[in-house]
């Protein structure tokens, strides 16, 4: 069924609110990164801005997933939104009073990173609760599409606010962009748990970490967690930060429009893929689909790394965005559908830790290779490593599947008394 999740009551508003929240998140990035560079010109602070965005996912995704298992997910999302709003308000006041210092930036960036980590597992549980398991893949794809749309529109809104009303008023206005979703969650009748009969007991710290030992008992979840950890480790979001240097290699120094097209190409591809997959109708989620899409993603980035044609670079970035959305949304749906119902939040937290927390390593890896061999080799080598790793993972999955099929179809040997009776 096409766009199946949109038929579920309350989902349209939830999708719109989540997309707007992601847009506000990226409005803040667009304004604050500009202000920090203008005031301090600190590469260290710029690097910390990236690290602070992903380290909370590495450290706290599973504990926050346990909270989502236990408490009303609407209130957890609202708490995350409140942290986002507090950070935006803090930026607005400090910029307006001309009192912003580097340590203020550090505190606000950490608060922003924690807000995103709070939101993730609770948001995924809400999707499951609103649409149910049958339409979950559609809901995950559409939400991923909406979030990428927010990533497209957010920086544009941020730039418009920055150069019209200024940074301080821009951040003050950004606070208001979170309010519609906060208010909508007061009306939604789902709390993330209505499809689970028993609410889990409060988690102890060792129980939360124990979910990592439990993951191997669920091979599909293990496979997609390893897959997304590889994507985060080898590529992550580092390609976007290197686009200015690729622009110079492509001879685009004087073209702001060309830079802009490169910056939005992957997000555009992701939005196109989400809409296209939903327009096709029901797509069966599988580990093989997630891995195959990752192989396409990695191959596209290999081509991008060696390309010296702007048109080709733009096309392969769009393809990379399409493949990445297919891979990530399929992986999320598999974790949701395969996880034990009473510990779904913990498993989603573990998945977020693997996919997002590993992105800290991509910045270090690509940065080290880039300083040694240059950005072209850095992205090309990392993309090739991801391609090879995903191919190996696909081979392992196919071998395991073949063994399982052989085991189920193998003839049963008769017991000794039965064999004797036949003679």
MOHU-V495504 format. One record per backbone hydrogen bond with DSSP energy under -0.5 kcal/mol. NH is the residue of the N-H (numbers start at 0). CO is the residue of the C=O. E is the energy in kcal/mol with one decimal. If there is no record, write none. Layout:
# MOHU-V495504
nh:NH co:CO e:E
nh:NH co:CO e:E
This chain:
# MOHU-V495504
nh:2 co:277 e:-1.0
nh:3 co:0 e:-0.9
nh:5 co:2 e:-1.1
nh:6 co:3 e:-1.7
nh:7 co:4 e:-1.7
nh:10 co:7 e:-1.6
nh:11 co:7 e:-0.5
nh:13 co:9 e:-1.6
nh:14 co:10 e:-3.1
nh:15 co:11 e:-2.5
nh:16 co:12 e:-2.5
nh:17 co:13 e:-2.5
nh:18 co:14 e:-2.2
nh:19 co:15 e:-2.2
nh:20 co:16 e:-2.1
nh:21 co:17 e:-2.1
nh:22 co:18 e:-2.2
nh:23 co:19 e:-2.4
nh:24 co:20 e:-2.0
nh:25 co:21 e:-1.9
nh:26 co:22 e:-1.8
nh:27 co:23 e:-2.1
nh:28 co:24 e:-1.6
nh:29 co:25 e:-2.4
nh:30 co:26 e:-2.0
nh:31 co:27 e:-2.9
nh:32 co:28 e:-2.3
nh:33 co:29 e:-0.9
nh:34 co:30 e:-2.4
nh:35 co:31 e:-2.9
nh:36 co:32 e:-1.9
nh:37 co:33 e:-2.4
nh:38 co:34 e:-2.4
nh:39 co:35 e:-2.6
nh:40 co:35 e:-0.8
nh:40 co:36 e:-1.0
nh:42 co:40 e:-0.6
nh:45 co:41 e:-2.1
nh:46 co:42 e:-2.6
nh:47 co:43 e:-2.3
nh:48 co:44 e:-1.8
nh:49 co:45 e:-1.1
nh:50 co:46 e:-2.2
nh:51 co:47 e:-3.3
nh:52 co:48 e:-0.6
nh:52 co:49 e:-0.6
nh:53 co:49 e:-1.0
nh:53 co:50 e:-0.9
nh:54 co:50 e:-3.0
nh:55 co:51 e:-0.5
nh:56 co:53 e:-0.6
nh:57 co:53 e:-1.4
nh:58 co:54 e:-2.2
nh:59 co:55 e:-3.0
nh:60 co:56 e:-1.0
nh:63 co:59 e:-2.6
nh:64 co:60 e:-1.7
nh:65 co:61 e:-2.2
nh:66 co:62 e:-1.9
nh:67 co:63 e:-1.9
nh:68 co:64 e:-1.7
nh:69 co:65 e:-1.3
nh:70 co:66 e:-3.0
nh:72 co:190 e:-2.6
nh:75 co:71 e:-1.5
nh:76 co:72 e:-2.4
nh:77 co:73 e:-2.2
nh:78 co:74 e:-2.2
nh:79 co:75 e:-2.3
nh:80 co:76 e:-2.7
nh:81 co:77 e:-2.4
nh:82 co:78 e:-1.9
nh:83 co:79 e:-2.2
nh:84 co:80 e:-2.8
nh:85 co:81 e:-2.6
nh:86 co:82 e:-2.3
nh:87 co:83 e:-2.4
nh:88 co:84 e:-2.7
nh:89 co:85 e:-2.4
nh:90 co:86 e:-2.5
nh:91 co:87 e:-2.4
nh:92 co:88 e:-2.4
nh:93 co:89 e:-2.4
nh:94 co:90 e:-2.6
nh:95 co:91 e:-2.4
nh:96 co:92 e:-2.2
nh:97 co:94 e:-0.9
nh:98 co:93 e:-2.2
nh:99 co:93 e:-0.8
nh:103 co:100 e:-0.7
nh:104 co:100 e:-1.8
nh:105 co:101 e:-2.0
nh:106 co:102 e:-2.0
nh:107 co:103 e:-2.6
nh:108 co:104 e:-2.6
nh:109 co:105 e:-2.1
nh:110 co:106 e:-2.3
nh:111 co:107 e:-2.2
nh:112 co:108 e:-2.2
nh:113 co:109 e:-2.4
nh:114 co:110 e:-1.9
nh:115 co:111 e:-1.7
nh:116 co:112 e:-1.6
nh:117 co:113 e:-2.3
nh:118 co:114 e:-1.8
nh:119 co:115 e:-1.5
nh:120 co:116 e:-0.6
nh:121 co:117 e:-0.7
nh:122 co:118 e:-2.4
nh:123 co:119 e:-1.9
nh:124 co:120 e:-2.1
nh:125 co:121 e:-2.0
nh:126 co:122 e:-1.9
nh:127 co:123 e:-1.9
nh:128 co:124 e:-2.2
nh:129 co:125 e:-2.6
nh:130 co:126 e:-2.2
nh:131 co:127 e:-2.0
nh:134 co:130 e:-0.5
nh:135 co:132 e:-0.6
nh:138 co:134 e:-2.1
nh:139 co:135 e:-2.9
nh:140 co:136 e:-2.4
nh:141 co:137 e:-2.6
nh:142 co:138 e:-2.3
nh:143 co:139 e:-2.5
nh:144 co:140 e:-2.4
nh:145 co:141 e:-2.6
nh:146 co:142 e:-2.6
nh:147 co:143 e:-2.0
nh:148 co:144 e:-2.1
nh:149 co:145 e:-2.1
nh:150 co:146 e:-1.9
nh:151 co:147 e:-1.5
nh:152 co:148 e:-2.7
nh:153 co:149 e:-2.9
nh:154 co:150 e:-0.7
nh:155 co:151 e:-0.7
nh:156 co:152 e:-2.5
nh:157 co:153 e:-2.8
nh:158 co:154 e:-2.7
nh:159 co:155 e:-2.2
nh:160 co:156 e:-2.7
nh:161 co:157 e:-2.5
nh:162 co:158 e:-2.0
nh:163 co:160 e:-0.8
nh:164 co:160 e:-1.2
nh:165 co:160 e:-1.7
nh:169 co:165 e:-2.1
nh:170 co:166 e:-2.3
nh:171 co:167 e:-1.9
nh:172 co:168 e:-2.7
nh:173 co:169 e:-1.8
nh:174 co:170 e:-1.1
nh:175 co:171 e:-0.7
nh:175 co:172 e:-0.9
nh:176 co:172 e:-0.7
nh:176 co:173 e:-0.8
nh:177 co:173 e:-0.6
nh:177 co:174 e:-1.1
nh:178 co:175 e:-0.7
nh:179 co:175 e:-0.6
nh:181 co:177 e:-1.7
nh:182 co:178 e:-2.8
nh:183 co:179 e:-2.4
nh:184 co:180 e:-2.1
nh:185 co:182 e:-1.2
nh:186 co:182 e:-0.5
nh:186 co:183 e:-1.5
nh:187 co:183 e:-1.6
nh:195 co:192 e:-1.8
nh:207 co:203 e:-2.1
nh:208 co:204 e:-2.0
nh:209 co:205 e:-1.2
nh:210 co:206 e:-0.5
nh:210 co:207 e:-1.2
nh:211 co:208 e:-1.6
nh:212 co:208 e:-0.5
nh:212 co:209 e:-0.6
nh:213 co:209 e:-1.2
nh:214 co:210 e:-1.5
nh:215 co:211 e:-0.5
nh:216 co:213 e:-1.7
nh:217 co:214 e:-2.5
nh:220 co:217 e:-0.6
nh:221 co:217 e:-2.4
nh:222 co:218 e:-2.7
nh:223 co:219 e:-2.1
nh:224 co:220 e:-2.3
nh:225 co:221 e:-2.5
nh:226 co:222 e:-2.3
nh:227 co:223 e:-2.6
nh:228 co:224 e:-2.1
nh:229 co:225 e:-2.1
nh:230 co:226 e:-2.0
nh:231 co:227 e:-2.5
nh:232 co:228 e:-2.5
nh:233 co:229 e:-2.7
nh:234 co:230 e:-2.3
nh:235 co:230 e:-2.6
nh:237 co:234 e:-1.9
nh:239 co:236 e:-0.5
nh:240 co:236 e:-0.9
nh:241 co:237 e:-1.0
nh:241 co:238 e:-0.7
nh:242 co:239 e:-1.1
nh:244 co:241 e:-0.6
nh:245 co:241 e:-1.9
nh:246 co:242 e:-2.7
nh:247 co:243 e:-1.6
nh:248 co:244 e:-1.8
nh:249 co:245 e:-1.8
nh:250 co:247 e:-1.2
nh:251 co:246 e:-2.8
nh:254 co:251 e:-1.6
nh:255 co:253 e:-0.8
nh:258 co:254 e:-1.8
nh:259 co:255 e:-2.5
nh:260 co:256 e:-2.2
nh:261 co:257 e:-2.0
nh:262 co:258 e:-2.5
nh:263 co:259 e:-1.8
nh:264 co:260 e:-0.9
nh:264 co:261 e:-0.5
nh:265 co:261 e:-0.6
nh:267 co:263 e:-2.5
nh:268 co:264 e:-2.4
nh:269 co:265 e:-2.2
nh:270 co:266 e:-2.3
nh:271 co:267 e:-2.5
nh:272 co:268 e:-2.4
nh:273 co:269 e:-2.5
nh:274 co:270 e:-2.3
nh:275 co:271 e:-2.6
nh:276 co:272 e:-3.0
nh:277 co:273 e:-1.8
nh:278 co:274 e:-2.2
nh:279 co:275 e:-1.9
nh:280 co:276 e:-1.3
nh:283 co:281 e:-0.5
nh:289 co:285 e:-1.9
nh:290 co:286 e:-2.5
nh:291 co:287 e:-2.7
nh:292 co:288 e:-2.3
nh:293 co:289 e:-1.6
nh:294 co:290 e:-2.2
nh:295 co:291 e:-2.0
nh:296 co:292 e:-2.4
nh:297 co:293 e:-2.8
nh:298 co:294 e:-2.5
nh:299 co:295 e:-2.4
nh:300 co:296 e:-1.7
nh:301 co:297 e:-2.0
nh:302 co:298 e:-2.1
nh:303 co:299 e:-2.3
nh:304 co:300 e:-2.3
nh:305 co:301 e:-1.4
nh:306 co:302 e:-1.4
nh:312 co:308 e:-2.6
nh:313 co:309 e:-2.6
nh:314 co:310 e:-2.2
nh:315 co:311 e:-2.6
nh:316 co:312 e:-1.8
nh:317 co:313 e:-1.8
nh:318 co:314 e:-2.4
nh:319 co:315 e:-2.5
nh:320 co:316 e:-2.2
nh:321 co:317 e:-2.1
nh:322 co:318 e:-2.6
nh:323 co:319 e:-2.5
nh:324 co:320 e:-2.1
nh:325 co:321 e:-1.9
nh:326 co:322 e:-2.5
nh:327 co:323 e:-2.8
nh:328 co:324 e:-2.6
nh:329 co:325 e:-1.8
nh:330 co:326 e:-2.2
nh:331 co:327 e:-2.3
nh:332 co:328 e:-2.2
nh:333 co:329 e:-2.1
nh:334 co:330 e:-2.2
nh:335 co:331 e:-2.4
nh:336 co:332 e:-2.5
nh:337 co:333 e:-2.3
nh:338 co:334 e:-1.7
nh:342 co:339 e:-1.7
nh:343 co:340 e:-0.9
nh:346 co:342 e:-2.2
nh:347 co:343 e:-2.6
nh:348 co:344 e:-2.3
nh:349 co:345 e:-2.5
nh:350 co:346 e:-2.3
nh:351 co:347 e:-2.4
nh:352 co:348 e:-2.5
nh:353 co:349 e:-2.1
nh:354 co:350 e:-2.7
nh:355 co:351 e:-2.7
nh:356 co:351 e:-1.2
nh:357 co:352 e:-0.5
nh:357 co:353 e:-0.6
nh:358 co:355 e:-1.3
nh:359 co:356 e:-1.4
nh:360 co:357 e:-1.0
nh:361 co:357 e:-0.8
nh:362 co:358 e:-1.4
nh:363 co:359 e:-1.2
nh:364 co:360 e:-3.0
nh:365 co:361 e:-2.9
nh:366 co:362 e:-1.8
nh:367 co:363 e:-2.5
nh:368 co:364 e:-2.5
nh:369 co:365 e:-2.7
nh:370 co:366 e:-2.2
nh:371 co:367 e:-1.2
nh:372 co:368 e:-3.7
nh:373 co:368 e:-0.8
nh:373 co:369 e:-1.2
nh:377 co:373 e:-2.2
nh:378 co:374 e:-2.7
nh:379 co:375 e:-2.4
nh:380 co:376 e:-3.1
nh:381 co:377 e:-2.2
nh:382 co:378 e:-2.7
nh:383 co:379 e:-2.2
nh:384 co:380 e:-2.6
nh:385 co:381 e:-2.3
nh:386 co:382 e:-2.5
nh:387 co:383 e:-2.6
nh:388 co:384 e:-2.6
nh:389 co:385 e:-2.8
nh:390 co:386 e:-2.0
nh:391 co:387 e:-2.3
nh:392 co:388 e:-2.5
nh:393 co:389 e:-2.6
nh:394 co:390 e:-2.2
nh:395 co:391 e:-2.3
nh:396 co:392 e:-2.3
nh:397 co:393 e:-2.5
nh:398 co:394 e:-2.5
nh:399 co:395 e:-2.5
nh:400 co:396 e:-2.4
nh:401 co:397 e:-2.4
nh:402 co:398 e:-2.2
nh:403 co:399 e:-2.3
nh:404 co:400 e:-2.4
nh:405 co:401 e:-2.4
nh:406 co:402 e:-2.4
nh:407 co:403 e:-1.9
nh:408 co:404 e:-1.7
nh:409 co:405 e:-1.2
nh:418 co:414 e:-2.4
nh:419 co:415 e:-2.3
nh:420 co:416 e:-2.0
nh:421 co:417 e:-1.2
nh:422 co:418 e:-0.7
nh:422 co:419 e:-0.9
